[in-house]
């Protein structure tokens, strides 16, 4: 066979193959023989049907099978000739032709994995906060518990003070226009609410919002200005000063229950003879577990960021488009689950697409880097590891493991699962080899 592969930009290539007549004829004879052995044609005993009858009866099937076998053989030989040829996808063949001399030729677009030199990936420096719960964190959780059991009484004879609950109606503007009109899209609660409860304390609602209401009495209207921080979900408002027209409709005083052993054992029903110290210990353990999980996530994120910053290479644009579509679909689904309307989602379509494109490129780039690291470190996935993962998935889905495995084999998901396990093992290797430094949480 005469086979050439012309590599092109953006991880694409074109495979061209010319298969000699002798090879074509031998493959065809084998296919015809197989059809003849299995064919059940009236008037002929199995396996005794004349070749001419078989060829006429199954002409189209024979031709399709012949093309498939010849193309498969050519692709296999192309990869054997060039061990560096990392094919991600063989596309549909083009220009298939059986010549008068009996030879067969075709061209086929293929998608290649990117080629690049691995950056230094061992002993990466990682900085993480302590996973121990602080006294302040435990106290904040305790305050939250008490607030859930608080009583609220109406206040008639004084103005708002720190710690009070203000019941308000409000509208908002930006540059003199109603906020939604100024932004050109839904802004959720920031656009205005009636009978909204806000506590007079520093971290309530927007920065500085509630403190500007101190001293107001029921019936008063005040103009409040707050700046939106960079952590707010709507990027269009970051750093913007929003002006609120706020009317105080009522004042409520919060009365917290006393934190004592009786509250813990009886009101919380934490358990007989349980004490405040027992509750603090449980809260401390839960916070520690959450922080440990966050620390592990921080390690992975920092390692991935370091790798992405150290190497760059072109990506298969077709795969980027597919990955971006999947990311966009996920974002839309999460938005719908969170209660966003179709109009809200449509208004953010440009942002969703842009974010999905960035995520897609980072995801694919990370995947290729981790696969190369796994190859360099001889990290592999055994069939037993795949079976164990499927067993775990089957338990979650309440299915029989063998049935789920057959289902995944039929849909072609086994290879993606194997790759997912491989990527996980590569990440574990990088985390284990990283130089971890514990720093203060503020850093």
N, C-alpha and C positions, 0 to 999 in steps of 0.2 A: 504494500500500500504506500502511496505517495501522500504524506500528510505534512501540512505546514500550519503553523499558528502565528498569525500576525498580531502582535500586542499593540494596543492603542491606549490613548489617555483614559483617565477615570476608571481604571480597573476593568477595561473591556478588551476583547480580542476577537479575532475571527479565525475559526478553524476551517481549513480547506482540505478535502480528501478526494483522492482518486483511487478507486479500488479496481484492480485488474479483472478482466473477464473470467479468468480461471477461478479466482476466489469467489466471484459472484455465482458462477455456475455450480461450484461445489456446495455453497450455502443453499442454493435453490434446490438442488437434488435432495439434500437432507430434509428440507422443509416439506417437499412433495412426498417423500417417503413417510414422514411422520403423519401427514394428513391421510395418506393411503392406509396406514396401519389403524387409524382411529375412525375412519369414515364408515358410516352405515348407509349404503346406497341400495335401494331396492333392485333386485336382480343379480346382485353380486355378493359373494361371501366376504366376510370381514377380512381385509388384508389382501384380497384377490382382485380388487377393482383396477382396471387398466389405468396406467399413468395418464393417458390422454383424457380419460373421463375425469380423473381427479383434477388435472390442470384446468379443465374447462369449468368444472363445477365450483372450484374454490379459487378461481383466478385472482379475484380481488384480495381475498384473505392471504393467499400465498405472497402476493406482491407486497402487502402491508407488513407481513412478518419478515420478508426478505429485507425490506428497507430498514426495519427496526434492528435486525441483527447486524447488518452491515454498518449502520451508524453507530451502534453500541460498540462494535469491535474497533472502529476507527477512533472513537473517543478514548477507549481503553489504551490503544496503542500510543495515542498522542501523549497521554499522561505517563506512560512507561518510558517514552523517549526523552521526556523532560521532567525529571523528578521535582524541579522547582516550580512546575506549573500547578498552582493551587487553584483549582476550579471550584467556584461556589455554585455555579449554575450553568448547565448546558441549556441554551434556548432552543426553540423549535428550529429544525433544519430548514435551509432555504436552497433554492436552485437545484433540487434533486433531479438527476438525469441519468437514464439508462441509455448509453450511447449505442450506435449501430454495431460496434465491435463487441458489445456485451459488457463493457466496463460500466461502473457506476460512480458518479461524482456528486458531491454536495458541498455547501458551505453552511456554517453554523455559528451564530454569535454566541459568545460565552462571557460569563462574568467571573472575574478573577479576584482572589483575595489580595489586598494591598501588600506590597513588599516594603519593609523598612527595617532599620537596625534598632534593636531594643536599647532603650536608655538604661542607665544604672537603676536597678530596681530593688536591690537588697539594702538592708540597713537604712531604709528611709526614716527620716526624723518625723516623729509624730508628737504633737502636744495635746494632752487631754486634761480635763479637770478631774478632781477627786470624785469618786463615786460615793463617798460617805455623806450621809444626810447631816446638814448643819442644824443647829438649834433654831435658827431663823426659819428654815424650811419646814421643820416640824411644827413650829408655832403657827406658821401661815396655814398649814393644813388643819390644825386644831381650830384656828379662827374660822376657817371655812365650815367645819363641822358645826360649830356653835351658831354660825349665821343661818345654817339650814334649819335650826330649831328655834330661831329667834321669834319674838313677838313684836308686832308693830302697832303703835298707838298714834292716833291723830293728835297733832299739836295745833292749838288755836291761838295761843296767847304770846307767841314770840316768833322771831325771824329764824331763818335757817342757820344752823351751826354745824361745825365739823362733825361728821359722823351721822348726821341726819339723812333721811331719805326724802328727796324732792320729787314730787309728782308733777310732771311738766308736759306742756304742749310746746312744740318748737317747729320752726321752718328754717331753711338754710339758703344762703346765697354765696356766690363766688363772683367777684368782680361786678357786683350789682345785679347779677342774673340769678334766677332760681338755680340751685346747684345742678339738678339733672339737665337743665337746658344748657348750662355753661359747659358741662362735661360731655353732653351728647349721648349719654347712656344711663341706665339705671344705677343708682348709688346706694340702694338699700336703705338702712335705717338713717343714714346721714341726710337723706332728702327731707325728713320730717316725720314726727310721730305725735300721737296724742296719748295722754295718760301714761307717759313713759317714766319709769322709776330710775333715778340715778342717785347714788350715794355721794355725799359731799366728802370726798377724799381724793388724794393725789392721782391714783391710778384708775379712776372711774371714768368711763367713756373715752373722751379724747384728752390729751394732756392739757391741764389748766382749765378745762371746761367747768367742772363742778365747783372749783374754788372761786370762780367769778360769780357764783350764785350765793355765796355766803352773805348773810345780812338781808337777803330778800325775804319778803313776807308773802303770804298767800294773796294772790291777785296781782302781784307785781310783774312787770314785763321788763326784761333786761336784754341788752345786746351783748352777746358773748362771742369772742374771736378765739379760734383754736387752730393750731397748725397740725397738719396730718404728717405723721412720721413715715419713714421709709419701710416700716414693717407692715403698713396697712395694705390689705389685699388689692386695692384698686390703685395701680401705679400712676394713673392720670392725676391723682390727688396728692402724690408725694410732695411735701414741701409747700403745699398750698395753704393759705390762710382762709378758713371758712368762717363766715359771719352767721351766727345763729340768733334768731329772734325767739326768746324763751319766755313763756308765761308760766309762773308758778301757780299750780292749781291746788296744791296741798303739801303739807309737811308731815312726815311720819318719824317718830322716834323709835329707834331700834333698841329692843331690850334683849340682851343675850342671856341664855341660861347660865347658871354657875357651873363651871367645870369642876366636878368632884366625882368621887367614886360612885355615888348613887346615880349620877347622870350617865356614867359609862356603863354600868351594869344593868340599869333599869330602862332609862330612856333609849339608849342606843341598843339595848339588849345584846351587849357584847359578850355577856356570859356571867354566870353567878360568881361572885367574889372577885370579878375583874376590877382593876383599879385604873386611875389616870396614868400611872406609870406603864401599865400593860398596854394601854392605848397608844401612848407615846412610842413604846418599843415597836409596836406593829406598824405605826406610821413611818417610823425611821427605817424599818426593814423594807417597806414598800417603796419609799423614796429611793433607797439604796439600789433596789432592783431596777427601778426605772432609769436611774442615773448610770448604772452599769450597762444597760442596753444602749443608752445614748452614747456612752463612751465608746462602745464597740462600733457603733455607727459612725462616730466621729473619726475613729481610726481608719475605717474603710474609705470614708469620704476624703480624708486628707491624702491617703495613699493614691486614690484614683486621681485626685486633682494634681498631685505631683507628677504622676505618669503622663497625664494629658498635657501638662505644661512642658514636658521634656522631649516630646517627639510629635511630629506632624506628618501626615501622609494623606494622599487623596483617597476618597471613599467611593465605592460603587454607587452612583447617583440613583440607580433604580432601587437599591436596597434602602438608601436614605429616604426616598419617597414613600416606600412601603412602611418603614419604621415610623416616619413622621405621621402618616395617616393613622397608624395604630395609636400613637401617643395622643393625637388630636381626638380620636374617638374615646379614649380613656378619660381625657379631661372633660369632654362633653358629658359623658356618663356620670362622672363624679359631680359635675355641676348640677345635673338633673336630680341626682340623689340628694344633693344638698338643698334642693328646693328652688333652683334657678328656673325661671320660665324660658320658653323658647325664644322670646324676645330678648331676654337678658343674654342668653348664649349667643344669639345672632349678632348682638351689638358688640360682642367681644371676639368675633370670629377672627379678625386680623391678629389680635394678640395671641389667640389660641394657636393659630397656624405658625406664627413666628416662634413661640415658645416650643411647639412641637418639633420644629426644624432643628432648634438648638439641642433639644433633648435627644433627638434621633441621631445626630452626628456624634454627640458625646457617648451615647450608648453603644453605637457601632464601633467607634474608635476604641472605647474601653474594652469591648468584647474581643477585638482583634489583638490588642496588646496582651490581654490576659491569656488568650489562646497561645500566643507566641511564648509567653513566660512558662506556661504549662509544658509546652513542647521542649523548651530549653532545659527545664528541670525534670524532664521525664515523668511528669505528673500524668496519670492516666485514670480512667474510670473503668471499673470492672463490671461485668454483667451482674454480679451479686449486688453491687451498690445500686445499679439501676433497678433491680428487682425489689430491693429494700425500699427505695424511694416510691416505687409504684405501690407497694404494700401500704405505705403510710398514706398515700393519696387515696387509695381505695378505702381505707378505714374512715378517712374524713368524708368521703363521698358516699359511704355506706354501700360499697360495691364489692363484689368478689375480685380479689387481686388478678386472677387469670383472665376474668372477663374484661377488666380495665386494660390489661396488657394487650389483649387482642384488639380492643377498641383503639388503643394508641398506635399499635402497629398498622392497623388498617388506615388510620388518618395520617400516618407518617410523623407522629409526634415523639417517637422514641429518640430520634437523633437530637431533637431540640432539648429533650430532657437530659440526655447524656451530656450535651454541651453545657447545660445549666449546672449540672453537678461538677463538671470540669472547672467552670469559672469559679464556683464556690470554693473548690479545693485550691485553686490558684490564689484566691484572695486570702484564704486561711494561711497559706504559705507566706504571703507578703506580710500579713499582720504578725505572724510569729517571728519573722526576721527583722521587723521594724525596731527602731530605737525610740522607745516611748518615754516621754518626759511629762511628769505631772506638774501642772501649773495651776495658779489660782483661777477660779471660775471667771473672774472679771477679764482675764487676759484672753 
